[in-house]
């Protein structure tokens, strides 16, 4: 069974930084892309940043230049480093992974971690 465990959320003042981490466990699962999404109260879940198996990164326009994403292939972890945080970055952040296991395409979500940015 594939599991994603997120950590690193919390409360930070505007202009501050946080780093979120996501660890992927589960044997036989070949990871393709790792993605961070976020969902603010009353809003849809939106892509924040993604990195695929080739190391290509993609960012939402709202976080370009402020957030970075990195993955450790050996440890099967993904980090989202968030700088210059704004109150509008407040949301629950979710880790998402897709890939192959036993010839089947699978996608999995983490449980989410709260990020709150105060003014």
C-alpha positions, 0 to 999 in steps of 0.5 A: 500500500502506498502512503504519503506522510506530510510534515512541516506545516504551521503558523508563520508571519507574512514574509517568513518561510516554511518547508513542507516535506512528503515521504512516499512509502510502499514497495513496488511503486514506481514514482512518476510525478510528485505534486503539491496542491493546496486548498483554502477554505471555500476554494478548489484544490489548486496545483502549487508545484510539481516535479516529474521523473525527469526533474522538470518543475512546474509552478503556479504563477502565484508562487513563482520566484517564491517557492521551490520544489525538490525531490530525493529519489533515493529517500522517496521524499519531496520538499516544498520550500516556501519563502516570502509567504503571504496571507493568501498562501494560507491553505491546507497543502496536500502531497500527491504522487502518481506512478506505476505498480504491477502494471497499473497507473495509480495516484495517491494523496497525503492527508494534508498539512495546514499552513497559516500565514498571519499578517 
